[in-house]
Amino acid sequence: MDMNARVIRLFNDSIATKQAALQTLVPAIVSAAQLMAKALQAKHKIMSCGNGGSAADSQHFSAELLNRFERERAPLAGIALTTDTSTLTSISNDYEYNEVFSKQVRALGQSGDVLLAISTSGNSPNVMRAMETAHEKGIQIVALTGRDGGKMAPLLKAPDVEIRVPAKVTARIQEVHLLVLHCLCDLIDEQLFGGAR
């Protein structure tokens, strides 16, 4: 095995996936950033959820809102629903794992908030349950998906936004998801804080 060639192939695959995403995702990213900025400007919050690597992305995004992204600015209201182990384990134990995010959305979410729902496959039952609860509460959704959008895509309603990475390999989808999250952070900051750096 030529490990150098393998690394070069992985880099090239990642670049090709990002180039394909660039051709299709820009309008959806802009729409999602506008939706999020409007919610934050109105003193609402963005809740985020996902499993595994998507849970890490959820936490990453929330940290960028609460602390800062690339400019000094006031903290923004973001909550990662993936971080409270006591809540996650008690809901899983007393009810079922599919409820771990939806119960939090029901308790913490308010009309006007936004739910960032992340799933590379688009088929995560607990994320879909959170989306259903969000709609019941008048919470709009930004869904980060991949492949064919999975079962999450049909759950979306206007003005929800789906940002679907045109790829099938989980690692490539996750790499684009991270770039999308950074784009969202940049666009939110630009809308809310203008040119201030």
C-alpha positions in Angstrom: 0.0 0.0 0.0 1.4 3.4 -1.0 0.2 5.5 1.9 1.3 8.8 0.3 -0.9 8.0 -2.7 -3.8 7.1 -0.4 -3.5 10.5 1.5 -3.4 12.3 -1.9 -6.5 10.4 -3.0 -8.4 11.3 0.2 -7.5 15.0 -0.2 -8.6 14.9 -3.9 -11.9 13.2 -2.9 -12.5 15.9 -0.3 -11.7 18.7 -2.8 -14.0 17.1 -5.4 -16.9 16.8 -2.9 -16.5 20.4 -1.9 -16.4 21.6 -5.5 -19.6 19.6 -6.2 -21.2 21.1 -3.1 -20.2 24.6 -4.2 -22.2 24.2 -7.4 -25.5 23.3 -5.5 -25.4 24.5 -1.9 -24.8 28.3 -1.9 -28.5 29.4 -2.1 -29.5 27.0 0.7 -26.6 28.1 2.9 -27.6 31.8 2.4 -31.3 31.0 3.2 -30.3 29.1 6.3 -28.1 31.9 7.5 -30.8 34.5 6.9 -33.3 32.3 8.9 -30.9 31.9 11.8 -29.8 35.6 11.9 -33.5 36.7 11.9 -34.2 34.4 14.8 -31.2 35.5 16.8 -31.9 39.2 16.1 -35.4 38.6 17.5 -33.8 37.3 20.7 -34.6 33.6 19.9 -32.1 30.8 20.0 -30.7 28.0 17.8 -30.8 24.5 19.2 -28.7 21.9 17.5 -28.6 18.1 17.5 -27.1 15.1 15.9 -25.4 11.8 16.7 -21.7 10.8 16.7 -19.7 13.2 14.4 -22.9 15.2 13.9 -23.1 15.6 17.7 -19.6 17.0 17.6 -20.7 19.4 14.8 -23.7 20.4 16.9 -21.5 21.3 19.8 -19.0 23.0 17.6 -21.6 25.3 16.1 -23.1 26.1 19.5 -19.7 27.1 20.8 -19.1 29.4 17.8 -22.4 31.1 18.6 -21.9 31.4 22.4 -18.3 32.4 22.4 -17.3 33.9 19.1 -16.4 32.9 15.5 -13.8 35.1 13.9 -14.7 38.5 15.3 -15.2 40.0 18.7 -18.9 40.4 19.3 -21.7 39.7 21.8 -22.5 36.1 22.5 -25.4 34.5 20.6 -28.0 32.1 21.9 -27.1 28.6 20.9 -27.8 25.3 22.7 -26.3 21.9 21.7 -28.9 19.3 22.8 -26.1 16.7 22.7 -24.1 17.7 25.8 -26.0 17.0 29.0 -25.2 13.4 29.9 -27.6 13.2 32.8 -30.5 14.4 30.6 -29.5 12.1 27.7 -29.1 9.0 29.8 -32.2 9.6 31.9 -34.4 10.0 28.8 -32.8 7.0 27.2 -33.3 4.9 30.3 -36.8 6.0 31.3 -38.2 6.4 27.8 -36.2 5.6 24.7 -33.2 7.0 22.9 -35.3 8.3 20.1 -36.7 10.9 22.6 -33.4 12.3 23.7 -33.6 15.5 21.6 -37.4 15.8 21.2 -38.0 16.0 25.0 -35.4 18.8 25.1 -37.0 20.7 22.2 -40.4 20.4 23.9 -39.0 21.8 27.2 -36.6 24.4 25.9 -37.9 25.4 22.5 -40.2 28.3 21.7 -41.9 29.5 18.6 -39.4 31.6 16.7 -36.4 29.5 17.6 -34.5 27.4 15.0 -33.5 23.7 15.2 -30.3 22.8 13.4 -30.8 19.1 12.7 -27.7 17.2 11.5 -27.6 13.7 10.0 -25.2 12.6 7.3 -27.7 9.9 6.3 -30.9 11.9 6.9 -32.3 8.8 8.7 -31.5 9.4 12.4 -34.8 8.6 14.3 -34.0 10.8 17.3 -33.2 13.8 15.0 -36.5 13.2 13.1 -38.4 13.1 16.3 -36.9 16.4 17.3 -37.9 17.8 13.9 -41.5 16.7 14.4 -41.6 18.3 17.9 -40.1 21.5 16.5 -42.9 21.8 14.0 -45.5 21.3 16.7 -44.0 24.2 18.6 -43.6 26.6 15.6 -39.8 26.2 15.5 -38.2 26.4 12.0 -35.6 23.8 10.9 -32.3 23.9 9.1 -31.4 20.3 8.2 -27.8 19.3 7.3 -28.0 16.0 5.4 -26.2 14.1 2.7 -26.9 11.3 0.2 -30.6 11.6 -0.9 -31.7 13.5 2.2 -33.1 10.3 3.8 -36.4 10.3 5.7 -35.6 13.8 7.1 -36.1 15.5 3.8 -39.9 14.9 3.5 -40.4 16.2 7.0 -39.3 19.7 6.1 -41.9 22.4 5.4 -41.5 26.0 4.2 -39.6 28.0 5.3 -37.4 25.2 6.6 -34.1 24.8 4.8 -32.3 21.6 3.8 -28.6 21.8 3.0 -28.0 18.4 1.4 -24.3 17.5 0.6 -24.1 15.8 -2.8 -22.1 12.8 -1.6 -22.5 9.2 -0.3 -19.3 8.8 1.8 -20.0 9.8 5.4 -16.5 11.3 5.9 -16.9 13.5 2.9 -20.4 14.6 4.0 -19.0 15.5 7.4 -16.2 17.5 5.9 -18.6 19.6 3.9 -21.0 19.9 6.9 -18.1 21.5 8.9 -17.5 24.0 6.1 -21.2 24.8 5.9 -21.3 25.4 9.6 -18.4 27.9 9.3 -20.2 29.6 6.4 -23.3 29.9 8.5 -21.3 31.4 11.4 -19.6 33.9 9.1 -22.9 34.9 7.4 -24.7 35.2 10.8 -22.0 37.5 12.1 -22.0 39.6 8.9 -25.7 40.1 9.1 -25.8 40.9 12.8 -22.6 42.8 13.3 -21.7 44.1 9.9 -18.1 44.9 9.0 -17.0 45.1 12.7 -13.9 42.9 13.4 
